[in-house]
Amino acid sequence: MLLKPTAVDDVDVFLSWVPDKEAMVRWSGPTFSWPLNRLQLEDYLTDPHRQYWTGIDETTGAVVGHGSMLFDDEAQSCRLGFIIVDPGRRGEGLGRRLMEQLAATAFKTKSVGEFTLGVYANNSPARSLYESLGFRGSEVVMRTAVGDEMWEVISMTQSREHQN
């Protein structure tokens, strides 16, 4: 997988990966409102404090993933967020490759001592991936109402020494 800065045209692909409100919240938390649309995603890409990256399949050139990085230079940390891969290609290791590429990019560009991220406790595939990459943590930091349920967000951290 190659990373490239996210372009506005990439948002159409991301929109196609988010078929319903539950999928939207699982990806982005309470950031967006349903129905998700292009304007919301274009606005999301305007935060000057965040870096936005699109994962590209090296063989086909297809967009296969997305993630963002928010750096805190004072704390020497990087918040990874909005991690998503093509749902039709899940199980191919794209999430792992995307996370590894994001980490490598962060280490090249900034003095990063740790990564942080939030994940819904009920998102077992993502939690398993993050744990396999050395992320640790189980503190509930937020709850989001999704239909009649409350989803808990867990904060996870990975120190540079534990980066796989």
Wavefront OBJ file of the C-alpha trace (Angstrom):
o trace
v 0.000 0.000 0.000
v 1.129 3.490 -0.829
v -0.037 6.612 0.970
v -0.900 9.849 -0.747
v -2.372 13.023 0.666
v -6.149 12.755 0.535
v -7.703 14.610 -2.384
v -11.239 15.992 -2.438
v -12.154 13.462 -5.142
v -11.305 10.612 -2.714
v -14.342 11.454 -0.587
v -16.676 9.898 -3.145
v -14.970 6.555 -2.540
v -15.181 6.986 1.238
v -18.894 7.782 0.932
v -19.438 4.492 -0.895
v -17.905 2.628 2.068
v -20.389 4.052 4.599
v -23.810 2.553 3.788
v -25.693 3.458 6.965
v -25.663 5.477 10.171
v -24.157 2.649 12.233
v -21.220 2.289 9.825
v -20.756 6.071 9.843
v -20.624 6.263 13.643
v -18.314 3.235 13.872
v -15.913 5.033 11.507
v -16.146 8.614 12.689
v -17.905 8.733 16.032
v -20.287 11.671 16.418
v -18.324 13.869 13.981
v -20.822 13.689 11.120
v -24.597 13.561 10.821
v -26.633 11.044 8.852
v -27.109 10.970 5.978
v -23.407 11.468 5.369
v -22.704 13.583 2.300
v -19.853 14.960 0.249
v -20.074 18.439 1.791
v -19.481 17.068 5.305
v -16.422 15.144 4.127
v -15.057 18.097 2.194
v -15.409 20.205 5.351
v -13.667 17.486 7.393
v -10.636 17.791 5.093
v -10.144 21.485 5.944
v -8.723 21.143 9.474
v -5.231 22.688 9.183
v -4.020 20.780 12.257
v -4.699 17.376 10.744
v -2.957 15.406 8.011
v -5.220 13.314 5.781
v -3.936 10.231 3.980
v -5.413 7.885 1.401
v -4.185 4.327 0.992
v -3.668 3.236 -2.603
v -3.377 -0.354 -3.864
v 0.073 -0.512 -5.452
v -1.086 -2.941 -8.137
v -4.407 -1.452 -9.244
v -4.100 2.180 -8.145
v -7.479 1.858 -6.409
v -8.281 3.775 -3.234
v -8.344 1.152 -0.460
v -8.082 3.074 2.818
v -8.026 6.353 4.670
v -6.737 7.714 7.943
v -5.848 11.010 9.538
v -3.134 12.168 11.911
v -3.379 14.965 14.453
v -0.020 15.904 15.939
v 0.556 17.325 19.401
v 4.141 18.552 19.204
v 4.282 19.541 22.871
v 3.253 16.046 24.014
v 5.176 14.387 21.165
v 2.097 12.364 20.298
v 0.047 11.642 17.240
v -3.682 10.941 17.316
v -4.701 8.507 14.603
v -8.290 8.783 13.481
v -10.909 8.132 10.866
v -9.310 4.797 9.972
v -11.299 2.994 7.287
v -10.586 0.440 4.591
v -12.597 -0.721 1.608
v -15.232 -3.029 3.172
v -15.154 -5.246 0.095
v -11.484 -5.956 0.786
v -11.562 -6.530 4.535
v -9.566 -9.535 5.633
v -6.713 -8.786 3.204
v -4.504 -7.041 5.764
v -5.267 -3.552 4.477
v -5.964 -2.190 7.962
v -2.580 -3.409 9.205
v -0.761 -1.981 6.189
v -2.602 1.329 6.506
v -1.697 1.622 10.199
v 1.941 0.708 9.509
v 2.174 3.265 6.696
v 0.613 5.988 8.840
v 3.078 5.257 11.650
v 6.041 5.284 9.261
v 4.870 8.598 7.809
v 4.464 10.136 11.257
v 7.926 8.997 12.347
v 9.465 10.582 9.231
v 7.788 13.926 9.641
v 7.533 14.581 13.362
v 9.101 13.780 16.706
v 6.458 11.285 17.811
v 6.881 9.318 21.031
v 3.437 7.756 21.101
v 0.283 7.197 19.113
v -3.223 7.435 20.510
v -6.569 6.468 19.044
v -10.146 5.838 20.049
v -12.096 2.737 19.124
v -15.573 1.555 19.987
v -15.463 -1.297 22.488
v -17.857 -3.299 20.310
v -15.590 -3.019 17.249
v -13.770 -6.306 17.876
v -11.950 -6.527 14.516
v -10.435 -3.054 14.913
v -9.548 -3.602 18.574
v -7.833 -6.899 17.727
v -5.837 -5.223 14.965
v -4.753 -2.349 17.206
v -3.776 -4.718 20.025
v -1.737 -6.837 17.583
v 0.108 -3.648 16.620
v 1.024 -2.944 20.252
v -1.756 -0.560 21.246
v -2.912 -0.914 24.839
v -5.704 0.567 26.866
v -9.231 -0.053 28.014
v -10.293 3.225 29.614
v -13.727 4.321 28.474
v -13.426 7.977 27.510
v -16.761 8.645 25.831
v -20.153 7.148 25.122
v -22.131 7.678 21.932
v -25.837 7.014 21.498
v -26.494 4.815 18.460
v -30.174 4.011 18.130
v -31.273 2.562 21.481
v -27.710 1.621 22.490
v -24.806 3.442 24.093
v -21.463 2.614 22.464
v -18.346 3.058 24.594
v -15.171 4.556 23.155
v -11.915 3.123 24.477
v -8.700 5.129 24.402
v -5.654 3.154 23.235
v -1.990 4.127 23.211
v 1.125 2.738 21.577
v 4.579 3.987 22.518
v 7.263 4.343 19.872
v 9.266 1.533 21.555
v 6.359 -0.862 21.042
v 5.805 0.030 17.405
v 5.874 -3.222 15.392
l 1 2 3 4 5 6 7 8 9 10 11 12 13 14 15 16 17 18 19 20 21 22 23 24 25 26 27 28 29 30 31 32 33 34 35 36 37 38 39 40 41 42 43 44 45 46 47 48 49 50 51 52 53 54 55 56 57 58 59 60 61 62 63 64 65 66 67 68 69 70 71 72 73 74 75 76 77 78 79 80 81 82 83 84 85 86 87 88 89 90 91 92 93 94 95 96 97 98 99 100 101 102 103 104 105 106 107 108 109 110 111 112 113 114 115 116 117 118 119 120 121 122 123 124 125 126 127 128 129 130 131 132 133 134 135 136 137 138 139 140 141 142 143 144 145 146 147 148 149 150 151 152 153 154 155 156 157 158 159 160 161 162 163 164
